[in-house]
Amino acid sequence: MNTIRSIGIIGCGLMGTGIAESCARASLDVRVIARRETSAVAGKERLLRSLDHALRKARITQLERDQIVEHVAFTTDLTAITDCQLIFEAVSEHEPTKHNVFAAVDKIAANPGVIIASNTSSIPIVRLAKATSRADQVVGTHFFNPPQVLPLVELVGSELTAASTYEQAEAFLTGTLGKQVIKAPDRAGFVVNALLIPYLLSAIKMVESGFASAEVIDTGMVLGCSYPLGPLRLADLIGLDTLAAVANTLHQELKEPQYEPPPLLLQMVEAGLFGKKNGRGFHSYT
Ligand SMILES: NC(=O)c1ccc[n+]([C@@H]2O[C@H](COP(=O)([O-])OP(=O)(O)OC[C@H]3O[C@@H](n4cnc5c(N)ncnc54)[C@H](O)[C@@H]3O)[C@@H](O)[C@H]2O)c1
């Protein structure tokens, strides 16, 4: 039986908030750690928007919505997660930042059996595990956006992950959260992003070269290939800043040109066009 009931989540952007919603929907006690007070407020608003959307679509009742909200606490105080049984790291895709978070969590996590999980899209888990004194208790849990909706989690054990940690994490994800798990290798990009990122970058290169517009490419892939989203709309949904960071890691790790972020992507990030999360990317969201 899975006995994990208390969840800590570091980072309350798109993914941290969505993972919090998934866990709260399973009636778990969830504490979300934001870097700043303003992020905590924004994270709570994102959670409420998502739940109100689900309520409008009659996917949850008003009572369930209120109960889910009650299960999640947002704070900037890292010590709120000291006694948690499972801690998800979901901060920005920047390796030094994640190292610092793993080291800080390692210092304060007091539950001897705690599992520490990273939602990284591209950084090998072993490198994050080594920032702690308990690498055997670290796994990668790569959720997909939005995590409260999409069923897949890539579960990644590093060379140092204990078999019991992996099994417990798998039982939690499938049994408690009702997710579908695939076992992914501890290699930059795991399985899905190793395939997906070159496709998204190819679409960006097509826009960059003037070969086709974002509208034309997206319409082609949605209507011609039955993809739910075209690649430019998907890039906007992921966040262009996150996509550029992921592509950079993959390119540095794997040294293959297909992962090199195109100049247009880097310029858009430089200009602060991050996609749907702040209103403008390849498409507009106002
Ligand atoms: N966006 C996606 O589609 C997607 C999908 C799967 C995995 N991921 C991964 O999930 C992670 C988070 O991505 P996101 O899309 O939520 O990004 P995001 O930009 O929406 O949120 C990242 C959050 O981390 C916060 N943060 C940064 N440093 C922090 C710290 N030291 N302590 C607490 N919070 C901190 C930022 O303030 C921000 O709110 C990344 O590793 C990303 O690669 C993203």
The ligand as an SDF file (V2000), in Angstrom:
LIG
                    3D

 44 48  0  0  0  0  0  0  0  0999 V2000
    6.6900   23.9560  -19.3700 N   0  0  0  0  0  0  0  0  0  0  0  0
    6.6220   22.6860  -19.7200 C   0  0  0  0  0  0  0  0  0  0  0  0
    5.9320   22.3280  -20.6960 O   0  0  0  0  0  0  0  0  0  0  0  0
    7.3760   21.6370  -18.9470 C   0  0  0  0  0  0  0  0  0  0  0  0
    7.0410   20.2830  -19.1130 C   0  0  0  0  0  0  0  0  0  0  0  0
    7.7290   19.3130  -18.3660 C   0  0  0  0  0  0  0  0  0  0  0  0
    8.7360   19.7060  -17.4990 C   0  0  0  0  0  0  0  0  0  0  0  0
    9.0380   21.0280  -17.3690 N   0  0  0  0  0  0  0  0  0  0  0  0
   10.1040   21.3910  -16.4210 C   0  0  0  0  0  0  0  0  0  0  0  0
    9.5030   21.8250  -15.1980 O   0  0  0  0  0  0  0  0  0  0  0  0
   10.3560   22.7970  -14.5600 C   0  0  0  0  0  0  0  0  0  0  0  0
    9.5640   24.0510  -14.3110 C   0  0  0  0  0  0  0  0  0  0  0  0
    9.1090   24.5440  -15.5690 O   0  0  0  0  0  0  0  0  0  0  0  0
    7.8500   25.5330  -15.6830 P   0  0  0  0  0  0  0  0  0  0  0  0
    7.3160   25.3570  -17.0440 O   0  0  0  0  0  0  0  0  0  0  0  0
    6.9740   25.3810  -14.5150 O   0  0  0  0  0  0  0  0  0  0  0  0
    8.6090   26.9420  -15.6280 O   0  0  0  0  0  0  0  0  0  0  0  0
    8.0420   28.3370  -15.1120 P   0  0  0  0  0  0  0  0  0  0  0  0
    8.9440   29.3660  -15.6890 O   0  0  0  0  0  0  0  0  0  0  0  0
    6.5740   28.4370  -15.3770 O   0  0  0  0  0  0  0  0  0  0  0  0
    8.2110   28.2440  -13.5320 O   0  0  0  0  0  0  0  0  0  0  0  0
    9.4550   28.1000  -12.9040 C   0  0  0  0  0  0  0  0  0  0  0  0
    9.2830   28.6900  -11.5190 C   0  0  0  0  0  0  0  0  0  0  0  0
   10.4270   28.3810  -10.7420 O   0  0  0  0  0  0  0  0  0  0  0  0
   10.5990   29.4660   -9.8590 C   0  0  0  0  0  0  0  0  0  0  0  0
   11.9100   29.3950   -9.2370 N   0  0  0  0  0  0  0  0  0  0  0  0
   13.1340   29.6120   -9.7930 C   0  0  0  0  0  0  0  0  0  0  0  0
   14.0950   29.4240   -8.8560 N   0  0  0  0  0  0  0  0  0  0  0  0
   13.4510   29.0720   -7.7140 C   0  0  0  0  0  0  0  0  0  0  0  0
   13.8870   28.7550   -6.3970 C   0  0  0  0  0  0  0  0  0  0  0  0
   15.1870   28.7690   -6.0890 N   0  0  0  0  0  0  0  0  0  0  0  0
   12.9580   28.4330   -5.4660 N   0  0  0  0  0  0  0  0  0  0  0  0
   11.6360   28.4230   -5.7550 C   0  0  0  0  0  0  0  0  0  0  0  0
   11.1680   28.7260   -6.9870 N   0  0  0  0  0  0  0  0  0  0  0  0
   12.0750   29.0480   -7.9440 C   0  0  0  0  0  0  0  0  0  0  0  0
   10.3690   30.6840  -10.7400 C   0  0  0  0  0  0  0  0  0  0  0  0
   10.1020   31.8340   -9.9720 O   0  0  0  0  0  0  0  0  0  0  0  0
    9.1370   30.2180  -11.5210 C   0  0  0  0  0  0  0  0  0  0  0  0
    7.9290   30.5550  -10.8610 O   0  0  0  0  0  0  0  0  0  0  0  0
   11.5480   22.9730  -15.4910 C   0  0  0  0  0  0  0  0  0  0  0  0
   12.5610   22.1160  -15.0790 O   0  0  0  0  0  0  0  0  0  0  0  0
   10.9990   22.5350  -16.8530 C   0  0  0  0  0  0  0  0  0  0  0  0
   11.9930   22.0980  -17.7360 O   0  0  0  0  0  0  0  0  0  0  0  0
    8.3750   22.0110  -18.0530 C   0  0  0  0  0  0  0  0  0  0  0  0
  1  2  1  0
  2  3  2  0
  2  4  1  0
  4  5  1  0
  4 44  2  0
  5  6  2  0
  6  7  1  0
  7  8  2  0
  8  9  1  0
  8 44  1  0
  9 10  1  0
  9 42  1  0
 10 11  1  0
 11 12  1  0
 11 40  1  0
 12 13  1  0
 13 14  1  0
 14 15  2  0
 14 16  1  0
 14 17  1  0
 17 18  1  0
 18 19  2  0
 18 20  1  0
 18 21  1  0
 21 22  1  0
 22 23  1  0
 23 24  1  0
 23 38  1  0
 24 25  1  0
 25 26  1  0
 25 36  1  0
 26 27  1  0
 26 35  1  0
 27 28  2  0
 28 29  1  0
 29 30  1  0
 29 35  2  0
 30 31  1  0
 30 32  2  0
 32 33  1  0
 33 34  2  0
 34 35  1  0
 36 37  1  0
 36 38  1  0
 38 39  1  0
 40 41  1  0
 40 42  1  0
 42 43  1  0
M  CHG  2   8   1  16  -1
M  END
$$$$
